[in-house]
Amino acid sequence: MSKLKLNKTINASRQLTEPTKIPEGYLLKDPNDGLNWFATIFAGLWLSIWCGISFPMFLALVGTFIFDPNLETLLPLLLLSIFVIIGVIGLVWSGRSLYRVYRIKVGEIILPTYPLRQGETYRIRYRRALRQGRTKDPTTISATWINYEWVEYRRGTDTVTATHELDKIELLDQTVMAGVKHIEYNAQITVPEDAPPSIYAPHNQVRWELQIKIHIPRVAKDTSHFIVKVLPA
């Protein structure tokens, strides 16, 4: 299967999930954040094993080359250096990801009603809590309301998937002062009257996605993604 992506902010693998009814409205959690634990731990273990093999071999070759420099030792040493560098970068990335998951919980939004309708305006509330402690610096939050089409079709013997952005609305940025344990963001989103409603056919889908980016200095820089269903007026 080949894939053509026309916008880096769009991930066609994200799926629609149903919200939970709560007293304040309808709660929708970012389903992709729940995979971070598995993906990060798996990558961390794999990279640890990789570096555990690469580093001893690298150090052994360095020692051999120091005492007996020759071309036969230099070439494997240079090749192994590439693997060591990749391993170190991977370990740093895994460590940062694990730290983020350890410090901050999954992002979630509360909608006043669900599903949404064409031509209506809704006030949404986003919240995300720290697992431990409080923020020591102001948190910056930005949000984007995106409408895009996803299609899957055949090209010869290949199955091709593509995404095409139909509309994109930038919401107001907000700053949350330091010293809080729960980060909240409030904004209004509007579904234009002439915008297409959600479509979820097997090979052709129209999706509405709310992306909320947060930057907590020294804690996390992350984006929550929420696929929302929009019906005709």
N, C-alpha and C positions, 0 to 999 in steps of 0.2 A: 504494500500500500504506500502510495506517495501522498505527500501533504503539501498544499500551498497555503501559506498563511500571509494574509495581506496586512495584518496589524499585530504588532508584538504584544499588545495588551490583551489580546483575545486568545483564549485557550479553548479550543473546540471540545476538549475532553470533559469540561465542566458540565454537570448535569443538573436538571431541575430537581429540587427537593421540596417537600411540603413543609410548611411552617407548623409550629405548635401553638395552639390557642392558650393564651394566658390572660389574666385580668386586664393587663395594659393593652392588649391587642393580639397580634400574631408575631411570634418569635421565630426568626429564621437565623440559623447558625451557618457559618462558613464551613461547608462539608469538607473542603480540601485541607483545612488545618489539621484535621484528625489524622491525616496520613503522614504528617511530619515526623511523628515519633518513629513509626516503622521505617520510613525512608531514611531518616537521619541515622538511626541506630544501625540499620543494615549497612549503610555507606560507611559509617564509622568503624564497624567491625571488619568490613572488607578491606578498608584502607589500612587498618591496624595490622592485619595479617600481611597485606602487601608490603607495607613499610617494614614489618618485622623480618621479612625475607630480603627486601632490597637493601636496607641499611647495613646489616651484617656483611652482605656480599660486597657492598660499596666500600665499607671500611677495610675489609680484607684486601680488596684490590688497591686501595689507596696505600696501605702499608706495603704491599708487594711492589707497587710502582716506586715508592720512596726509596726502598732499599735496592731495587733492581729495575731502573727505568728502561722500558723497551716498548716498541710499537705493539707487540702482541698484548701487553697489559693495558696500554693507553686506549686502544679502540674499545674494548669491553667496558673500560672505566667511563669513557664518554657516553656510551650507550646507556649504561646503568644510571648515570647522573640524571638523564632525562626522566627515568622512572622514579628516582628519588625526589626530584623537584615536583613531579605530578602528585606523588604521594603526600608530600608536605603541604601542598596547596589544598589537596583533598581533606587532609586532617584539620587544617585551619578552618575550612568551610564547614565541615561537620561539627567542629567544636563551637563555632559561632551559631549554627542552627540549633544545636542542642541547648545552648545557653538561652537562645531566644524562646524556645519551647518551654524551658524550665522557668523563665521569668514571667512570661505573659500567657494568658489564656486565649481561647478561641474567640474571634470576633463574632458579634451577633447584632442583628438589627430588629427593631420592633416596628411593625406596620400597623396603622389604625384599622385597616381592613384588608381582606385578601380574598380573591385575586384583585389586581388593580384594573382600572378601566380607562379606555381612551378618553382624552379630554378632561381628565380629572387631575387635581393636585393633591398631594399627600405629604404629611409631615412625618418624617422618619427619624428614628432615634437609634444611633449606633453606640454600642458600649463594648468595652474591652477592659478586663481587670488584670492587674499584676498578681502573680501567684504569691510573691513575697515583697515586703517593703513598699515604699512609695517612690514616685518619680522625684528625681533631684533636679531636673531641668524642665523647662516648658516643652510640651508635646505639640507638634504641628500635625494637623490633619487636613487632608484634601480628599475630594470625592469626585467621581465621574459617573454619569448616567449614560449608558451605551446601549444602542439598539443595533444589532447586526444579524446577518443572514449566514447560515451554515448550510453547505450543500455537499453532497457526495454523488459522484458519477463515475462512469467507466470511460477510460481513455485507452483504447486497445485492450491489453490484458491487465492493465493497472486500474486500481480503484483510487480515485483522486478525491481528496477533501479540501474544501476551500472556505474561507470566511471573508465576508465583505461588510464593512462598516456602513450602516445606513444613517445613523444619527449619533451625535456625541454632545452631551451637555456637561460643561464643567460647573460644579457647584462651588459655593463659597468656601474658602479656606477658613479654618479656625485654629486658634492656639489655646491649649489648656495649660493653665499655670502649674508650676511645680508643687510637689507635696501631696499629690492625690494617689489613691490606690485604684480607683475606677475612672477610666478615661471615657468621656461621653462626647458625642458629636450630634447635633441636631440640625436638620436641614429640610428643605422642601424639594420634592421631585414632582415634575409634571409629565404626564403622558400626552403628547400633542394629539389633537383631534384627528389629524390626517396621518398619524403614524400607524404602521401595521401592527395588529395584535400578535400575540405569541402563536407560533405554529410549531407543532412537534410531530412532523411526518417522519417516516424512517430515513428518507434521503434528502429532506429539505426542511430546515427549521429556521424560524425567526425568533431570536432570543432578546430578552432585556436583561441587562446585567448592571448591577451597582458595584462599583469598585471604590473602596475606601482605603486610602494610604495613611499610615501613621508613622511618625518618626519620633521615637523616644531616645534621646541621646544616651549612649552607653548601655542601652537595654535592647532596643529592637527597631528595625526599619522594615516594615512589612505591609502587605496589601491583602485586604479581605475581599472576597468575591462572592456576590450573592446573585443567583439567577432568579428572576422574579417573573411570575406569570401575569400577562396583560390580556384582558378580554375586550371584545368590541363594546362600544358604549351602549 
